Each structure stands twice: as C-alpha cells, then as structure tokens.
Amino acid sequence: MNFIYFYIFLQSNLLEAPFYFLFFKKHNSFFKILCLTTAVNSLTHPIVFFVLMNMKTPYLSTIMNAETFAIITETLFFYRFLELDFKRCFLGSLTANLISWQLAPMITYVVFR
C-alpha cells in the first residue's frame, strides 16, 4: 500500500509540474516549480486520496469534490507563494490538475497491468 501511494503521489507531481511551469515560468525556474508542486501536493494529495475519494457519495460527485478542492487549494497556494495574478494561478492549477486527473489512471493502468 505504501509503495502504491508513493507511486501515485510521485506520478501526480511529475504530471503536474511541467504544466505549472508553462504557466509560471516567466519568473520561476523549473526546480522551484517542482519543489512548490511537491509542497502543495503534500498538502492536497493525502486529503484527496484518503479522505475525499473514500466518501460515500456517487462517483461523479466524489471526483468533482476532490478536483475542486485540489484546484482551489493549489490556486491559493501558488497565488500566495509566487505572488502572480489570481487568474494565472487558477488557470495553471485547473490545467495541471485536469491533465493529471485524466492521464494518471491511464499511465497507472499501463504500468501495472
């Protein structure tokens, strides 16, 4: 179980960081964005994975709640720590999280089938 969660967490970081970098690269290095992505995912990912995804709600509601939580939290995190405009932080978070949400299950399926 620990290895599987670590794999999913790492996969999420590696999928999201390049998209955050595309939105925030003007004044930030890829290394800084990778570190901040890891920091914010350390906050949001366990809540999404262990709490929100285990709620006794319909699957679509569960996904919507989890992704909304991640997008809003990560938007506020980057807005606070990078001091960029809110719209850029929101669009970066929306893109990174939706890409990760779509690609991660496919990659996991290919790796573990």
C-alpha positions as CSV (number, residue, x, y, z in Angstrom):
1,M,0.0,0.0,0.0
2,N,2.8,2.5,0.9
3,F,4.6,1.9,-2.4
4,I,1.4,2.3,-4.4
5,Y,0.5,5.6,-2.7
6,F,4.1,6.9,-3.2
7,Y,3.9,5.9,-6.9
8,I,0.6,7.8,-7.3
9,F,1.9,10.8,-5.4
10,L,5.1,10.9,-7.5
11,Q,3.2,10.4,-10.7
12,S,0.9,13.3,-9.8
13,N,3.9,15.6,-9.2
14,L,5.6,14.7,-12.4
15,L,2.5,15.2,-14.4
16,E,1.5,18.5,-12.9
17,A,4.9,20.2,-12.6
18,P,5.5,20.8,-16.3
19,F,2.1,22.4,-16.7
20,Y,2.6,24.6,-13.7
21,F,6.0,25.6,-15.2
22,L,4.3,26.6,-18.5
23,F,2.0,29.0,-16.6
24,F,4.6,30.3,-14.1
25,K,7.9,30.1,-16.0
26,K,8.3,33.9,-16.5
27,H,10.0,34.5,-13.2
28,N,10.5,30.9,-11.8
29,S,12.9,28.0,-12.5
30,F,11.6,24.5,-13.2
31,F,13.3,23.4,-10.0
32,K,11.4,26.0,-7.9
33,I,8.1,25.0,-9.5
34,L,8.8,21.3,-9.0
35,C,9.5,22.0,-5.3
36,L,6.4,24.1,-4.9
37,T,4.3,21.5,-6.7
38,T,5.6,18.8,-4.3
39,A,4.9,21.0,-1.3
40,V,1.3,21.8,-2.3
41,N,0.7,18.1,-3.3
42,S,2.0,17.1,0.1
43,L,-1.0,19.1,1.5
44,T,-3.7,18.3,-1.0
45,H,-2.9,14.8,-2.3
46,P,-3.4,12.9,1.0
47,I,-6.8,14.6,1.6
48,V,-7.9,13.9,-1.9
49,F,-6.6,10.3,-1.9
50,F,-7.5,9.1,1.6
51,V,-10.5,11.3,2.5
52,L,-12.4,12.8,-0.4
53,M,-12.0,9.7,-2.7
54,N,-13.4,7.5,0.1
55,M,-16.5,9.4,0.7
56,K,-19.8,7.5,0.4
57,T,-21.1,9.7,-2.4
58,P,-21.7,8.9,-6.1
59,Y,-18.5,8.6,-8.1
60,L,-19.1,11.8,-10.2
61,S,-19.7,13.8,-7.0
62,T,-16.6,12.4,-5.4
63,I,-14.4,13.3,-8.3
64,M,-15.9,16.8,-8.6
65,N,-15.4,17.4,-4.9
66,A,-11.8,16.1,-4.9
67,E,-10.8,18.0,-8.0
68,T,-12.5,21.2,-6.9
69,F,-10.7,21.0,-3.6
70,A,-7.3,20.4,-5.2
71,I,-7.8,23.2,-7.8
72,I,-8.9,25.8,-5.3
73,T,-6.3,24.9,-2.7
74,E,-3.4,24.8,-5.2
75,T,-4.6,28.1,-6.8
76,L,-4.5,29.8,-3.4
77,F,-1.1,28.2,-2.6
78,F,0.6,29.4,-5.8
79,Y,-1.1,32.8,-5.6
80,R,0.3,33.3,-2.1
81,F,3.8,31.9,-2.7
82,L,4.5,33.1,-6.3
83,E,2.7,36.4,-6.0
84,L,1.3,36.1,-9.5
85,D,-2.1,37.2,-10.6
86,F,-5.0,35.0,-9.4
87,K,-6.3,34.2,-12.9
88,R,-2.9,32.8,-13.9
89,C,-2.7,30.7,-10.8
90,F,-6.2,29.4,-11.3
91,L,-5.7,28.5,-15.0
92,G,-2.4,26.8,-14.1
93,S,-4.0,24.8,-11.3
94,L,-7.0,23.9,-13.4
95,T,-4.9,22.7,-16.3
96,A,-2.3,20.8,-14.2
97,N,-5.0,19.0,-12.1
98,L,-7.3,18.1,-15.0
99,I,-4.3,16.8,-17.1
100,S,-3.1,14.8,-14.1
101,W,-6.7,13.5,-13.4
102,Q,-7.0,12.3,-16.9
103,L,-3.5,10.9,-17.6
104,A,-2.7,9.3,-14.2
105,P,-5.2,6.5,-14.4
106,M,-4.1,5.7,-18.0
107,I,-0.4,5.6,-17.1
108,T,-1.1,3.6,-13.9
109,Y,-3.0,1.1,-16.0
110,V,-0.2,0.7,-18.5
111,V,2.5,0.3,-15.7
112,F,0.6,-2.1,-13.5
113,R,-1.4,-4.3,-15.9
